[in-house]
Amino acid sequence: MKRTLLLSTALTLLTSACAVTSGTNPPTLIGGPWLNTASQTTGPSLAGLRDKVVIVNFWVYSCINCHNSLPTLKAWYSKYRDQGLEIIGIHTPEFESDKPTQNVIASLKQDGVTWPILQDNDLKNWRAWNNNVWPAFYIIDRSGKVRQFHRGEISSRFPQAIPGLEANIRSLLAEK
């Protein structure tokens, strides 16, 4: 009995600690600056992207797993953007050297990243989403609900998750 109660309590705490889970509305994006947008002070809101399928990607340019995931994201963005896919990157630094905006901009140019990027130097979004890993991918449907979460690299080095994620993106794009 005691063991069952302890396990139940632990599962409840773990579940409640996850701010963003499948079927929930994600937190509002806050802070900035915004990069790859018309203005560094404003960027797209998730509410403004209703009717689109959105991938929110927590990443940092100095993370090799994040960097290796960029070709997959770029391919999806190129292939599905005209069908209603949007990507929003949330650049959350791990080290002080990851914080200078000019470093992030240089990385975006070098890697050919064109989707909107929210720089999250104070980790407000990281905490609001209760994220704890780089890279992390939240797929949000056209109604604004999180439908899938994936943690870890998506690349030719680690391709196992790519077919399932892409199938889900195609399925969500087909929903009207």
C-alpha positions in Angstrom: 0.0 0.0 0.0 2.7 2.4 1.0 4.7 1.6 -2.2 1.6 2.2 -4.4 0.9 5.5 -2.7 4.5 6.6 -3.2 4.5 5.6 -6.9 1.1 7.3 -7.4 2.4 10.5 -5.8 5.6 10.5 -7.8 3.6 10.0 -11.1 1.3 12.9 -10.1 4.2 15.2 -9.4 5.9 14.3 -12.7 2.8 14.8 -14.7 1.9 18.1 -13.1 5.5 19.3 -13.6 5.0 19.1 -17.3 3.6 22.4 -18.3 3.1 21.5 -22.0 1.7 18.1 -22.8 -0.3 16.7 -25.7 -3.8 18.2 -25.9 -2.9 21.4 -24.0 -2.6 25.0 -25.1 1.1 26.1 -25.0 2.2 29.2 -23.1 2.3 32.5 -24.8 5.7 33.4 -26.3 7.3 36.2 -24.4 10.5 38.2 -24.5 12.9 38.8 -27.3 14.5 40.0 -29.4 13.0 38.3 -32.4 15.3 37.4 -35.2 14.4 36.7 -38.9 11.3 38.9 -38.5 10.4 42.4 -39.7 11.1 43.8 -36.3 13.3 42.6 -33.5 10.7 43.7 -31.0 7.8 41.7 -32.2 7.3 38.3 -33.8 4.5 35.9 -34.5 2.2 34.8 -31.7 0.9 31.3 -31.4 -2.6 32.7 -31.3 -1.9 34.5 -34.5 -0.7 31.3 -36.1 -4.0 29.5 -35.6 -4.9 27.7 -38.8 -1.3 26.7 -39.2 0.6 23.7 -38.0 3.5 25.0 -35.9 6.7 23.4 -34.8 8.2 25.1 -31.7 11.9 24.2 -31.5 13.9 24.9 -28.3 17.5 25.0 -29.4 20.9 26.7 -28.9 23.3 27.3 -31.7 26.3 25.8 -29.8 24.5 22.4 -29.3 25.7 19.9 -31.9 22.4 17.9 -31.6 20.5 21.1 -32.3 22.8 22.0 -35.2 22.5 18.5 -36.7 18.6 18.8 -36.6 18.6 21.9 -38.8 18.7 20.1 -42.2 15.6 18.1 -41.2 13.8 21.3 -40.1 14.9 23.2 -43.3 13.6 20.3 -45.5 10.2 20.3 -43.7 10.0 24.1 -43.9 10.7 24.1 -47.6 8.4 21.2 -48.3 5.4 22.1 -46.1 5.4 25.8 -45.6 3.1 26.5 -48.5 0.7 23.9 -47.0 0.5 25.8 -43.7 3.6 24.7 -41.7 5.4 27.3 -39.6 8.5 26.9 -37.4 9.4 29.1 -34.5 12.8 28.6 -32.9 13.3 29.5 -29.3 17.0 30.1 -28.9 17.7 29.4 -25.2 21.4 29.7 -24.2 23.2 27.1 -22.2 26.4 29.3 -21.7 27.1 33.0 -21.4 28.8 32.8 -24.9 25.4 31.7 -26.4 23.7 35.0 -25.3 25.1 37.7 -27.7 22.5 38.5 -30.3 25.2 39.0 -33.0 26.4 35.4 -32.4 22.9 34.0 -32.9 22.4 36.1 -36.0 25.8 35.0 -37.4 24.8 31.4 -36.8 21.4 31.8 -38.5 23.1 33.2 -41.6 25.8 30.6 -41.6 23.2 27.8 -41.3 20.6 29.3 -43.6 17.9 29.4 -41.0 15.0 31.6 -42.2 12.1 31.0 -39.8 11.4 33.3 -36.9 13.6 32.9 -33.9 12.8 34.2 -30.4 15.9 34.8 -28.3 15.2 33.6 -24.8 18.3 34.7 -22.9 16.4 35.0 -19.6 14.8 31.5 -20.0 11.3 32.8 -19.5 9.9 30.6 -22.3 12.1 27.7 -21.3 10.6 27.8 -17.8 7.0 28.6 -18.9 7.1 25.5 -21.2 8.9 23.5 -18.4 11.4 22.5 -21.1 14.6 20.8 -20.0 16.4 19.6 -23.1 17.9 20.7 -26.3 16.7 20.2 -28.9 13.0 19.9 -28.1 10.2 19.9 -30.7 6.6 20.7 -29.9 4.1 20.2 -32.8 1.0 22.3 -32.5 -2.1 21.7 -34.5 -4.3 24.3 -36.4 -6.5 24.8 -33.3 -3.5 25.7 -31.2 -3.2 22.5 -29.2 0.1 20.6 -28.7 -0.2 17.3 -30.4 3.3 15.9 -30.2 6.5 16.4 -28.3 9.9 15.1 -29.3 13.2 15.5 -27.5 16.5 14.9 -29.1 18.3 15.2 -32.4 16.4 14.5 -35.6 19.0 13.9 -38.3 20.6 11.3 -40.5 22.6 10.3 -37.4 19.4 9.7 -35.5 16.7 9.2 -38.1 14.4 6.9 -36.1 11.9 9.6 -35.1 11.8 11.4 -38.5 9.2 9.3 -40.3 6.7 9.4 -37.4 7.2 13.2 -36.9 6.8 13.9 -40.6 3.7 11.6 -40.9 2.2 13.5 -38.0 3.0 16.9 -39.6 1.4 15.7 -42.9 -1.7 14.4 -41.0 -2.1 17.7 -39.1 -1.7 19.7 -42.3 -4.5 17.6 -43.9 -6.9 18.5 -41.0 -9.0 21.5 -41.7 
